[in-house]
Amino acid sequence: MQEILTAVTYPIVWLICGYLLKIESGLAKLLISLTAAILVYVLIGIKRSQKENNEDNED
């Protein structure tokens, strides 16, 4: 699930940069899209880790 959301985030942010924000630079779109995809991956990992820690503490 984590990888799928990361893979979906990249093209969505690319399209947002191109059509909504009117960013024409390919490098800028690449950097913004990759940053967003990595951020989604890291945030999901942190959330999953906290959830596992909470379950371990309850046992």
C-alpha positions as CSV (number, residue, x, y, z in Angstrom):
1,M,0.0,0.0,0.0
2,Q,2.8,2.4,0.9
3,E,4.5,1.9,-2.4
4,I,1.3,2.2,-4.4
5,L,0.5,5.6,-2.8
6,T,4.0,6.8,-3.5
7,A,3.8,5.7,-7.1
8,V,0.4,7.5,-7.5
9,T,1.6,10.6,-5.8
10,Y,4.4,11.3,-8.3
11,P,2.3,11.7,-11.5
12,I,-0.5,13.5,-9.6
13,V,1.9,16.1,-8.3
14,W,3.6,16.4,-11.7
15,L,0.2,17.2,-13.3
16,I,-0.6,19.7,-10.5
17,C,2.7,21.4,-11.1
18,G,2.2,21.5,-14.9
19,Y,-1.5,22.5,-15.2
20,L,-2.5,24.3,-11.9
21,L,0.8,25.9,-10.9
22,K,1.9,26.5,-14.5
23,I,5.5,25.4,-13.8
24,E,7.2,24.9,-17.1
25,S,10.6,23.7,-15.9
26,G,10.9,20.0,-16.1
27,L,13.6,19.9,-13.5
28,A,11.4,21.9,-11.0
29,K,8.5,19.5,-11.6
30,L,10.8,16.5,-11.2
31,L,12.2,17.8,-7.9
32,I,8.8,18.8,-6.5
33,S,7.2,15.5,-7.6
34,L,10.0,13.3,-6.2
35,T,10.0,15.3,-2.9
36,A,6.2,14.8,-2.5
37,A,6.5,11.1,-3.3
38,I,9.3,10.6,-0.8
39,L,7.4,12.6,1.8
40,V,4.3,10.4,1.4
41,Y,6.5,7.3,1.8
42,V,8.2,8.6,4.9
43,L,4.9,9.8,6.5
44,I,3.2,6.5,6.0
45,G,6.2,4.7,7.4
46,I,6.2,6.9,10.5
47,K,2.5,6.4,11.0
48,R,2.8,2.6,10.6
49,S,5.7,2.6,13.1
50,Q,3.8,4.5,15.7
51,K,0.8,2.2,15.2
52,E,3.0,-0.9,15.8
53,N,4.6,0.7,18.9
54,N,1.1,1.5,20.3
55,E,0.0,-2.1,19.7
56,D,3.2,-3.5,21.4
57,N,2.6,-1.2,24.5
58,E,-1.0,-2.4,24.9
59,D,0.1,-6.1,25.1
